[in-house]
Structure formats: structure tokens, C-alpha cells
């Protein structure tokens, strides 16, 4: 039997959406207020889900204490109260859109989740805007 287990988390971070090879005018045209040269912040809400077979012995798809620790260590401790553009290495080359942030989170967690399990990351940038990344 398959099941999906999920863990919620959050972090606060600043970012700026821009492409360095574009003019400030083009960045403002495409990204609007999100291209503010002085950055802006979000209270990100994160849902990490793992889908797989229920272990007959433990009854778990994944031990939630392990998932909680992974999210804290790999994501919250790294991203919380940071400027994503300046302090997270991946965003020195990637524009820190919600889509790219979710992908980076997925990539940071994937090596620590059994290969037989599916991993899903849902990242809320605002209460109304969110992205789901499945790898």
C-alpha cells in the first residue's frame, strides 16, 4: 500500500528577481516590484511530501522525525533570514523565482530520501501564490 506523508515548515528570506544581462528597465518591465535593487522579502511556507510503500514493520512511509530534521538542517537553517541572491550559492547563477527555489529545495533533499520514494515540494511565496515541484 502506498501513502503520502507531508511536513510543513517555513522560512523568511529576501530576494530580487533580475537577470544581470538585462538592463534595469527590462528587469523592471518583466519582474516589476520584484526587481527592486534593494531586494524584498517573503514569509515562505513549505510543504515537503514523500510518497511510497508503507513499511509493514514500522507502519511508516518515512519516519517523520527524520523528515523534520532533514528540512531543518538542509533548508530552514540554510535559507532562513538570508538574502537568497547573495547568500545561497545556487542563486548566484539562478534567478530566485519560486519555481527555482522549489527546485533547489528538492535537489537539496532528494539525496537524503530513499530512491524508491517520490519527493514533492510545495512552496508558498504568498498565501495565494505557490509552486509544486516534483523533480
Kinemage of the C-alpha trace (Angstrom):
@kinemage 1
@onewidth
@group {chain A} dominant
@subgroup {mainchain}
@vectorlist {calphas} color= white
{ca unk a 1} P 0.000 0.000 0.000
{ca unk a 2} L 1.192 3.476 -0.904
{ca unk a 3} L 0.723 6.635 1.122
{ca unk a 4} L 1.947 10.217 1.078
{ca unk a 5} L 3.284 11.849 4.244
{ca unk a 6} L 3.901 15.585 4.471
{ca unk a 7} L 5.726 18.000 6.742
{ca unk a 8} L 5.148 21.763 6.872
{ca unk a 9} L 7.930 24.250 7.546
{ca unk a 10} L 8.683 27.901 6.922
{ca unk a 11} L 11.491 30.370 6.443
{ca unk a 12} L 11.809 34.103 5.874
{ca unk a 13} L 14.116 35.315 3.133
{ca unk a 14} L 14.834 38.232 0.836
{ca unk a 15} L 15.473 38.100 -2.881
{ca unk a 16} L 15.494 40.092 -6.074
{ca unk a 17} L 14.288 38.806 -9.418
{ca unk a 18} L 16.581 40.008 -12.167
{ca unk a 19} L 18.829 38.916 -14.971
{ca unk a 20} L 22.254 40.539 -14.903
{ca unk a 21} L 22.493 40.615 -18.703
{ca unk a 22} L 19.294 42.705 -18.918
{ca unk a 23} L 19.016 46.444 -18.342
{ca unk a 24} L 17.363 47.737 -15.171
{ca unk a 25} L 14.486 48.895 -17.376
{ca unk a 26} L 13.928 45.442 -18.882
{ca unk a 27} L 14.176 43.790 -15.443
{ca unk a 28} L 11.585 46.254 -14.106
{ca unk a 29} L 9.348 45.623 -17.127
{ca unk a 30} L 9.448 41.827 -16.711
{ca unk a 31} L 9.711 41.418 -12.912
{ca unk a 32} L 8.050 44.637 -11.709
{ca unk a 33} L 8.419 45.403 -7.993
{ca unk a 34} L 10.141 42.056 -7.527
{ca unk a 35} L 13.181 43.521 -9.293
{ca unk a 36} L 13.741 46.182 -6.612
{ca unk a 37} L 17.548 46.673 -6.476
{ca unk a 38} L 17.294 46.795 -2.664
{ca unk a 39} L 15.570 43.367 -2.556
{ca unk a 40} L 12.270 42.415 -0.906
{ca unk a 41} L 11.213 39.595 1.398
{ca unk a 42} L 8.708 36.804 1.825
{ca unk a 43} L 7.497 34.566 4.617
{ca unk a 44} L 7.792 31.303 2.690
{ca unk a 45} L 5.659 28.321 3.664
{ca unk a 46} L 6.983 24.928 2.646
{ca unk a 47} L 5.310 21.522 2.405
{ca unk a 48} L 7.563 18.551 1.740
{ca unk a 49} L 5.828 15.279 0.879
{ca unk a 50} L 7.204 11.779 0.500
{ca unk a 51} L 5.148 9.075 -1.226
{ca unk a 52} L 5.931 5.389 -1.046
{ca unk a 53} L 5.039 1.991 0.240
{ca unk a 54} L 4.028 1.705 3.874
{ca unk a 55} L 6.656 -0.341 5.700
{ca unk a 56} L 4.950 -3.452 7.138
{ca unk a 57} L 7.144 -3.463 10.231
{ca unk a 58} L 7.058 0.238 11.227
{ca unk a 59} L 3.863 1.371 9.538
{ca unk a 60} L 5.798 4.381 8.173
{ca unk a 61} L 6.366 5.621 4.656
{ca unk a 62} L 9.170 7.652 6.238
{ca unk a 63} L 9.966 8.444 9.840
{ca unk a 64} L 8.607 11.986 10.273
{ca unk a 65} L 11.319 12.824 12.816
{ca unk a 66} L 13.892 12.155 10.095
{ca unk a 67} L 11.989 14.293 7.577
{ca unk a 68} L 11.642 17.107 10.129
{ca unk a 69} L 15.399 17.050 10.814
{ca unk a 70} L 16.279 16.994 7.104
{ca unk a 71} L 14.082 20.008 6.389
{ca unk a 72} L 15.504 21.912 9.348
{ca unk a 73} L 19.142 21.085 8.560
{ca unk a 74} L 19.108 21.336 4.747
{ca unk a 75} L 16.548 24.095 4.207
{ca unk a 76} L 15.470 26.141 7.219
{ca unk a 77} L 18.948 26.522 8.727
{ca unk a 78} L 20.355 27.449 5.292
{ca unk a 79} L 17.610 29.750 3.944
{ca unk a 80} L 16.008 31.408 6.984
{ca unk a 81} L 16.712 35.135 7.351
{ca unk a 82} L 19.026 35.098 4.346
{ca unk a 83} L 19.306 37.103 1.167
{ca unk a 84} L 18.882 34.297 -1.348
{ca unk a 85} L 20.702 36.151 -4.157
{ca unk a 86} L 23.763 36.884 -2.033
{ca unk a 87} L 23.973 34.014 0.456
{ca unk a 88} L 22.732 30.867 -1.289
{ca unk a 89} L 25.289 29.604 -3.846
{ca unk a 90} L 22.703 28.202 -6.287
{ca unk a 91} L 21.165 31.665 -6.747
{ca unk a 92} L 24.404 33.228 -7.864
{ca unk a 93} L 23.538 31.654 -11.246
{ca unk a 94} L 19.767 31.001 -10.924
{ca unk a 95} L 17.102 33.695 -10.695
{ca unk a 96} L 15.449 33.020 -7.283
{ca unk a 97} L 11.893 32.658 -8.566
{ca unk a 98} L 9.516 30.497 -6.542
{ca unk a 99} L 9.958 27.806 -9.200
{ca unk a 100} L 13.735 27.826 -8.890
{ca unk a 101} L 13.653 27.986 -5.085
{ca unk a 102} L 11.373 24.912 -5.006
{ca unk a 103} L 13.709 23.088 -7.404
{ca unk a 104} L 16.773 23.916 -5.280
{ca unk a 105} L 14.959 22.692 -2.147
{ca unk a 106} L 14.005 19.448 -3.923
{ca unk a 107} L 17.611 18.952 -5.074
{ca unk a 108} L 18.935 19.521 -1.548
{ca unk a 109} L 16.515 16.959 -0.066
{ca unk a 110} L 16.465 14.288 -2.808
{ca unk a 111} L 19.826 12.635 -1.950
{ca unk a 112} L 18.575 12.018 1.602
{ca unk a 113} L 15.256 10.357 0.673
{ca unk a 114} L 15.186 6.698 -0.375
{ca unk a 115} L 15.234 6.412 -4.178
{ca unk a 116} L 12.118 4.228 -4.091
{ca unk a 117} L 10.143 7.148 -2.598
{ca unk a 118} L 8.670 10.063 -4.550
{ca unk a 119} L 9.502 13.570 -3.332
{ca unk a 120} L 7.246 16.607 -3.775
{ca unk a 121} L 7.972 20.192 -2.715
{ca unk a 122} L 5.239 22.823 -2.455
{ca unk a 123} L 6.483 26.336 -1.793
{ca unk a 124} L 4.132 29.202 -0.940
{ca unk a 125} L 5.692 32.574 -1.700
{ca unk a 126} L 2.469 34.288 -0.616
{ca unk a 127} L -0.774 32.801 0.693
{ca unk a 128} L -2.122 32.896 -2.890
{ca unk a 129} L 0.992 32.158 -4.957
{ca unk a 130} L 2.682 28.791 -4.756
{ca unk a 131} L 4.543 26.285 -6.863
{ca unk a 132} L 4.702 22.492 -6.779
{ca unk a 133} L 7.935 20.808 -7.858
{ca unk a 134} L 8.130 17.059 -8.468
{ca unk a 135} L 11.644 16.711 -9.847
